[in-house]
Amino acid sequence: QVQLLESGGGLVQPGGSLTLSCTASGIQFSSYTMAWYRQAPGKERGLVATISRTGTTKYEDSMKGRFTISRDNAKNTVFLQMNNLQPEDTGVYYCNANGVFAYENYWGKGTLVTVSS
């Protein structure tokens, strides 16, 4: 059974930082492209960042320079370091694992990040 378990969300003041973690089980983690998505209140889920099997990273434009995605294949874990958080970064952050085949697409249940003073 595939499981993606996110952690690290919480309440943070504007300008603050958080690091999210997502630990996977039931998949060959190193073979998957990993990603973080965000769903803000009242909005659709959107891509935040991806990291390929080889470590190539991509970011949504508004996150460039503030967010860093990384992975530790030995620990089956992907991270999202978020700096200079703003109220518009508030939302539920979801971990995604995407394999070679179309059916190899898995989601975590999400972790809530609230940026507020």
N, C-alpha and C positions, 0 to 999 in steps of 0.2 A: 504494500500500500504506500502510495506516494504521499508525503506530507511536507509542506513548507510552513515553518513556524517563524513568524516575525516577532520581534521584540524591540524595545528601546523607545517607543513612543511616549508622549506625555505632554505636559504643559510647559511652555518655555516663553520667556519674554522676548519681544522684538530685539533683534541683534544677537540673540543667543544661539547656541549650538546644540545639536543632538546627533547621536549616531544610532542608526537603525541596523539591526541584524536580522538575517533570515537563514535559518538552518534547515537543510533539506535532508530527507531520508527517503529510501525506496527508489532512488535514481542513481545513475552513474553521473554524479554531479559535474565532474570535469568535462563531460561531453555536452553539457548544456550551456546555451546562452542564457544568462541571468539578467533580470531587469527589475526595476522598481517603477511602479505606477502610482499615481495619486488621484484620488477622487475628492474634490472639494465639495462642500455642501451645496446641493442643488445643481451640480455640474456632472458631466460625464467623466469617466475614468480616462486619464491621459498619461502618456509616457513621461517618465522623469529621466531615466538613464538606463543604459544597457552596458553589459560587459560580455564580450564573446569568450569562447573557449580559450582563445589565445591571449586574452587580456585586453583586447581593443575596446575602448570605451567611447560612448556617444551620449550626449546630453541634450535635453530640450533647451532651447536658447536661453530662457529666463533662469535656468539653473547653472549655466556655465560660469565657472569661477567661484561659485558658492557651494556646490555639491560635488562630492567625490564618491564614485562607486568603485568598489574593490572586491576581490574574492580571495578566499583561502580554501583551496581545493582539499587540503589535508583535513580541514574541519568541516567541509561541505557547507560553507557559510559564505554569504555575500553580505556586504556592508554598504551603507549609505551614510557618509559623513556630511552633515548639513550645517553650514555656517551662515552667519548673518541672516537668520530666519526672520521672515516678515509675516504679518497677518495673512497675506494671500497664500502663504505656504501651508496654511491650515487645511487639514483633510485626513482621510484615511489612506495610508500608504500600503500598497500591496506588493508582495514579492511574486515574481513570475519566472518559471523555468520553461525554456523552449528548446526542444530537441530537434533532431534532424527530420523526423517524420511529423506529419501534421497532428497526429493524435498525441504526440509528446508535448503537451502544453498544459502546465499545471499552475495553480494559483494558491497563495496563502489566504488566510482569512482577514489579514490586514491589521495594522496597528495605527491608532489615532494620534495625530500630532496636532496640538493646538498652540498657536502662537498668539499670545494676548498679554497685555499689560494689566 
